Amino acid sequence: MEFFCHHRDRPGSLPLREELGEAHWAYMDRYEAELIARGPTFADDGETPTGSVHIVDLPDAAAARAFAFDEPNYQAGVYRDVLLRRWRNLLGRTMWEFPGGRTDGNRYLVLGLGPGPAADLDVPADREELIAYGPLLSDDGAVWVGTAALVRAPDADAARAVLTCGRYADTEVHEWEFGGRR
């Protein structure tokens, strides 16, 4: 089962996040084979971390909750909240298989959050700039609750356009970069 996890930083937690850097890396190393995508989100300055995205393929919801809530930064209080949802990998690949590679261009996390009728259940026709794409689902996988995409785009507005305008209660766009040890 695939899961989308977005840990969102608590304001003022950057020193603690930096202190726990190696613990975070070591924890994520244990999930290397299960990761579909990973990486930090950033404030508008493009440098201050605001969260961490992980898309993982795990056996069940209990394993996903353990992944999200046993993470060292979460345990220490770096994060203010966690969005954890079932997800479906419509591209059928990992971020490491993205033809555009890890550099060149701006990268964004785009989240479209329900409620309402399901939207954007098919991969957009212009898929060359998509790094990861799929619906966010209820715990049992039966109900659509939104859509999550990692995309390369010239700017935040172009990234937002990957989702159908007006079909979501809220749409968030965050600067994002490929994660992993540097």
C-alpha positions as CSV (number, residue, x, y, z in Angstrom):
1,M,0.0,0.0,0.0
2,E,1.3,3.4,-0.9
3,F,1.1,6.3,1.6
4,F,1.7,10.1,1.4
5,C,3.2,11.6,4.5
6,H,3.8,15.4,4.9
7,H,5.4,16.4,8.2
8,R,4.9,20.1,8.7
9,D,7.5,22.0,10.8
10,R,6.5,23.8,14.0
11,P,7.5,27.5,13.9
12,G,10.9,28.0,15.5
13,S,12.0,24.4,15.3
14,L,14.8,24.8,12.8
15,P,17.6,24.5,15.4
16,L,16.1,21.2,16.7
17,R,15.7,20.0,13.1
18,E,19.4,20.7,12.4
19,E,20.5,19.0,15.6
20,L,18.6,15.8,14.6
21,G,19.7,15.8,11.0
22,E,21.8,12.6,11.2
23,A,19.1,10.8,13.3
24,H,16.5,11.7,10.6
25,W,18.8,10.4,7.8
26,A,19.6,7.2,9.7
27,Y,15.9,6.6,10.2
28,M,15.1,7.2,6.5
29,D,17.9,4.9,5.5
30,R,15.9,2.0,7.0
31,Y,13.1,2.7,4.5
32,E,15.3,3.2,1.4
33,A,13.6,0.3,-0.5
34,E,10.1,1.5,0.3
35,L,10.5,5.1,-0.6
36,I,8.8,6.4,-3.8
37,A,9.7,10.0,-3.2
38,R,11.1,12.2,-0.4
39,G,12.3,15.7,0.3
40,P,12.0,18.9,2.2
41,T,9.5,21.7,1.6
42,F,10.7,25.3,2.0
43,A,9.4,28.8,2.8
44,D,9.2,31.4,0.1
45,D,12.8,32.3,0.6
46,G,13.7,28.8,-0.8
47,E,16.0,28.0,2.0
48,T,14.1,27.7,5.3
49,P,12.7,24.2,5.7
50,T,8.9,24.1,6.4
51,G,8.3,20.3,6.3
52,S,9.3,17.0,4.9
53,V,7.5,14.8,2.3
54,H,7.7,11.1,2.1
55,I,5.8,8.8,-0.2
56,V,6.3,5.2,0.9
57,D,5.0,1.7,0.0
58,L,4.4,-0.1,3.2
59,P,2.4,-3.3,4.1
60,D,-0.5,-1.5,5.9
61,A,-1.8,1.5,7.7
62,A,-0.2,0.5,11.0
63,A,3.2,0.4,9.3
64,A,2.5,3.8,7.8
65,R,1.6,5.3,11.2
66,A,4.7,3.8,12.7
67,F,6.8,5.3,9.9
68,A,5.3,8.7,10.4
69,F,5.2,8.9,14.1
70,D,8.4,7.1,15.1
71,E,10.4,9.5,13.0
72,P,13.0,11.2,15.2
73,N,12.0,14.8,14.3
74,Y,8.4,14.0,15.1
75,Q,9.3,12.4,18.4
76,A,11.4,15.4,19.4
77,G,8.7,18.0,18.5
78,V,10.1,19.5,15.2
79,Y,6.7,19.0,13.5
80,R,3.5,20.7,14.3
81,D,1.3,18.2,12.4
82,V,1.4,15.3,10.0
83,L,-0.8,14.7,6.9
84,L,-0.8,10.9,6.4
85,R,-3.0,9.5,3.7
86,R,-3.3,6.5,1.5
87,W,-2.0,7.4,-1.9
88,R,-2.0,5.8,-5.4
89,N,1.1,6.1,-7.5
90,L,-0.5,6.9,-10.9
91,L,2.9,7.3,-12.6
92,G,4.1,3.9,-11.5
93,R,7.7,5.1,-10.8
94,T,9.8,6.6,-8.1
95,M,11.2,10.1,-8.1
96,W,14.6,8.7,-9.0
97,E,13.1,7.5,-12.3
98,F,11.9,11.0,-13.2
99,P,13.4,11.7,-16.6
100,G,14.2,15.3,-15.6
101,G,16.6,14.2,-12.9
102,R,17.1,15.9,-9.5
103,T,18.3,19.3,-10.8
104,D,17.4,21.9,-13.4
105,G,14.2,23.8,-12.7
106,N,12.0,24.6,-9.7
107,R,10.3,21.8,-7.9
108,Y,7.0,22.0,-6.0
109,L,4.7,20.0,-3.8
110,V,1.1,20.7,-4.8
111,L,-1.7,19.5,-2.5
112,G,-5.4,19.7,-3.5
113,L,-7.6,18.9,-0.6
114,G,-11.3,17.8,-0.9
115,P,-14.2,17.8,-0.1
116,G,-16.5,17.2,-3.1
117,P,-16.5,15.0,-6.0
118,A,-13.2,13.3,-6.9
119,A,-11.0,15.3,-9.3
120,D,-7.9,14.7,-11.2
121,L,-8.0,11.0,-11.0
122,D,-6.2,10.6,-14.3
123,V,-2.6,11.7,-15.0
124,P,-2.6,15.0,-16.8
125,A,-1.8,14.8,-20.5
126,D,1.3,17.0,-20.0
127,R,3.1,14.5,-17.7
128,E,6.7,15.2,-18.6
129,E,7.1,17.6,-15.6
130,L,5.4,15.3,-13.1
131,I,7.8,13.7,-10.5
132,A,5.0,12.0,-8.5
133,Y,1.2,12.2,-8.9
134,G,-1.8,10.5,-7.4
135,P,-5.0,10.7,-5.3
136,L,-5.0,11.1,-1.6
137,L,-7.5,8.5,-0.2
138,S,-9.3,7.6,3.0
139,D,-7.7,5.0,5.3
140,D,-9.6,2.2,3.6
141,G,-8.6,3.5,0.1
142,A,-12.2,3.9,-0.9
143,V,-12.9,7.6,-0.7
144,W,-11.0,10.4,-2.5
145,V,-9.9,13.2,-0.2
146,G,-7.5,15.1,-2.5
147,T,-4.6,14.9,-4.9
148,A,-0.9,15.2,-4.3
149,A,1.7,16.0,-6.9
150,L,5.4,16.7,-7.0
151,V,6.1,18.7,-10.1
152,R,8.9,20.7,-11.9
153,A,7.5,24.0,-13.0
154,P,8.8,27.5,-13.8
155,D,6.9,29.0,-10.8
156,A,4.2,28.3,-8.1
157,D,1.3,29.3,-10.3
158,A,2.4,26.9,-13.1
159,A,2.8,24.2,-10.5
160,R,-0.7,24.9,-9.1
161,A,-2.1,24.5,-12.6
162,V,-1.4,20.8,-12.6
163,L,-4.7,20.5,-10.6
164,T,-8.1,21.5,-11.9
165,C,-8.9,25.0,-10.7
166,G,-12.0,25.3,-8.5
167,R,-12.3,21.5,-7.7
168,Y,-10.7,21.7,-4.3
169,A,-11.6,23.2,-0.9
170,D,-7.9,24.3,-0.6
171,T,-4.8,24.0,-2.7
172,E,-1.4,24.4,-1.3
173,V,1.9,24.9,-3.2
174,H,5.2,24.5,-1.4
175,E,8.7,24.7,-2.8
176,W,10.2,21.2,-2.7
177,E,13.4,19.5,-3.6
178,F,14.6,15.9,-4.1
179,G,15.5,14.5,-0.7
180,G,18.1,12.0,0.4
181,R,21.6,12.3,1.7
182,R,23.6,15.1,0.1
